[in-house]
Amino acid sequence: MLGYHVTESRLRCVMPFEAVPTEVRLLRRAAVRQLSQWGMCLVVDEAQLLVTELATNVVKHVGEGVSATLILEWKADRLRLEVHDKSQAVPSLKTAGCEEECGRGLHLLAELAVDWGAMLTAAGKAVWCEIAVGTQPGCLRIERAADALEKYYGSGGGPGLRGRGWELGLEESAIELIADLLHWTVARGHDPDELLDRAQMHYEADANAA
């Protein structure tokens, strides 16, 4: 279900899904897991509502069972959520009464997001919104790690997997990078176990502060 990659200091996750209520629930859970991995726990509740609304709109207004895709993209202080489908009917914000479910959904996007919109694509349309990330515990470290792994891929140190194997490839590259750092430590006469202990202490201190 997930297609994950790092590009230009940007984290991006692509999640194809089928527009049915059971898939919407699974999609929401998958988005929460991904955001938690990125260290973005402070925006999980807000993002859950937006993912649910964007995906449910596809079920209601494009058709149950159609194929669609959710894209999560984090760069700097914004998290962008996009849902792509094959319909070219672009929604518009209008005054919502108590029974106007579609109107209420768009108003929810407008209230929760710092920006939102819809655009036509070659295959249909995309409805997107952005929420402010702000300064989150661990964000800077995650950005630095993503940048390091991107450069590591470029140098040929990682396994170079793409598509469905990208997330596994990213994990393997992280392991290889850590192993290289341990070799670097030993080559300079330092104790690798001490290095790991100190790194663990830094991680635990950041986690406890979160």
C-alpha positions in Angstrom: 0.0 0.0 0.0 2.8 2.4 0.7 5.3 4.0 -1.6 7.8 6.0 0.3 10.8 8.1 -0.8 12.9 11.0 0.2 13.7 13.8 -2.3 15.1 17.3 -1.9 14.9 17.2 1.9 11.2 16.4 1.5 9.4 13.4 3.0 6.7 11.9 0.7 4.4 8.9 1.1 2.1 7.6 -1.6 -0.9 5.5 -0.6 -3.2 4.0 -3.3 -6.6 3.0 -1.9 -10.1 1.8 -3.0 -12.9 4.2 -2.3 -14.9 2.1 0.2 -15.6 2.8 3.9 -13.5 -0.1 5.1 -10.5 1.1 3.1 -11.0 4.7 4.4 -10.5 3.4 7.9 -7.4 1.5 6.9 -6.1 4.5 5.1 -6.5 6.7 8.1 -4.6 4.2 10.3 -1.8 4.0 7.7 -1.5 7.8 7.6 -1.3 7.9 11.4 1.5 5.3 11.4 3.4 7.2 8.8 3.1 10.5 10.6 4.2 8.9 13.8 7.3 7.6 12.0 8.0 11.1 10.9 7.7 12.3 14.5 4.7 14.4 13.7 2.5 13.3 16.6 1.2 16.8 17.4 -0.7 17.0 14.1 -2.0 13.4 14.0 -5.5 14.2 15.2 -5.9 17.0 12.7 -4.5 15.0 9.9 -6.8 12.0 10.7 -9.9 14.2 10.2 -8.6 15.6 6.9 -7.6 12.2 5.5 -11.1 10.9 6.4 -12.8 13.8 4.8 -10.8 13.8 1.6 -11.2 10.0 1.2 -14.9 10.0 2.1 -15.6 12.6 -0.5 -14.3 10.3 -3.1 -16.6 7.6 -1.9 -19.6 9.9 -1.9 -19.0 12.1 -4.9 -16.9 10.1 -7.3 -18.2 6.6 -6.7 -17.8 3.7 -4.3 -15.1 1.3 -5.3 -13.1 3.6 -7.6 -9.3 3.8 -7.3 -7.8 6.8 -5.7 -4.5 7.8 -4.1 -3.5 9.7 -0.9 -0.2 11.6 -0.9 1.3 12.8 2.3 4.2 15.3 1.8 6.1 17.1 4.5 8.5 19.9 3.8 9.6 22.6 6.1 6.7 23.8 8.3 3.9 22.4 6.2 2.2 19.0 5.8 0.4 18.6 2.5 -2.4 16.0 2.0 -3.6 15.3 -1.5 -6.2 12.9 -2.8 -6.2 12.0 -6.5 -9.1 10.4 -8.3 -10.2 10.0 -11.9 -13.1 12.5 -11.8 -12.7 16.0 -13.3 -15.6 17.4 -11.3 -13.8 20.0 -9.1 -15.5 20.8 -5.8 -16.2 24.3 -4.7 -16.8 25.9 -1.3 -20.4 26.9 -0.7 -22.5 27.9 2.2 -23.4 24.7 4.1 -26.7 24.0 5.8 -27.3 21.3 8.4 -28.0 18.6 5.8 -25.4 19.6 3.2 -22.7 17.0 3.9 -20.5 17.9 1.0 -20.6 21.6 2.0 -19.8 20.8 5.6 -16.8 18.7 4.4 -15.3 21.5 2.5 -15.8 23.9 5.3 -14.0 21.5 7.6 -11.0 21.6 5.2 -11.2 25.4 5.2 -11.3 25.5 9.0 -8.5 23.0 9.8 -6.1 23.8 6.9 -4.0 26.8 6.4 -4.6 26.4 2.7 -6.5 24.1 0.4 -7.7 23.7 -3.1 -8.5 21.5 -6.1 -6.8 21.1 -9.4 -7.3 19.2 -12.6 -4.7 16.5 -13.5 -4.0 14.5 -16.6 -5.9 11.5 -15.0 -8.7 13.5 -13.2 -8.3 15.8 -10.3 -6.6 16.3 -7.0 -8.1 17.9 -3.8 -5.4 19.0 -1.5 -4.9 20.8 1.8 -1.9 21.9 4.0 -1.6 22.1 7.7 1.0 23.9 9.8 3.6 21.6 11.3 5.5 24.1 13.4 8.4 23.1 15.6 7.8 19.5 16.6 10.1 17.3 18.8 12.5 15.4 16.6 11.6 17.2 13.4 15.0 18.7 12.8 16.7 15.3 13.5 14.3 13.6 11.1 15.0 16.2 8.4 18.8 15.8 8.9 18.5 12.0 8.7 16.4 12.2 5.5 19.0 14.5 4.0 21.8 12.1 5.0 20.0 9.1 3.6 19.3 10.9 0.3 23.0 11.7 -0.1 23.8 8.1 0.9 21.6 6.8 -1.8 23.2 9.1 -4.3 26.7 7.9 -3.4 25.7 4.3 -4.1 25.9 3.2 -0.4 22.2 2.1 -0.2 20.6 -0.8 -2.1 18.8 1.5 -4.5 15.4 0.0 -4.3 12.4 1.8 -5.8 8.6 1.5 -5.9 7.1 -1.0 -3.4 10.5 -2.0 -2.0 11.6 1.6 -1.3 10.6 1.6 2.4 12.5 -1.6 3.0 15.4 -0.2 1.0 15.4 2.9 3.2 15.6 0.9 6.4 18.5 -1.2 5.0 20.3 1.9 3.9 19.9 3.3 7.4 21.5 0.1 8.8 24.3 0.3 6.3 24.9 3.9 7.2 25.1 3.1 10.9 27.5 0.3 10.2 29.7 2.6 8.2 29.7 5.1 11.0 30.8 2.3 13.4 33.7 1.4 11.1 34.6 5.1 10.9 34.6 5.2 14.8 36.9 2.2 15.1 39.3 3.5 12.4 39.9 6.5 14.6 40.5 4.5 17.7 37.2 5.1 19.5 34.9 2.5 21.1 31.8 1.8 18.9 29.8 0.6 21.9 30.4 3.9 23.6 29.2 5.8 20.5 26.0 3.7 20.4 25.4 4.3 24.1 25.8 8.1 23.7 23.5 8.1 20.7 20.9 6.1 22.7 21.1 8.7 25.5 20.5 11.5 23.0 17.5 9.7 21.5 16.0 8.9 24.9 16.5 12.5 26.1 14.7 13.8 23.0 11.9 11.2 23.4 11.3 12.1 27.0 11.2 15.8 26.2 8.5 15.1 23.6 
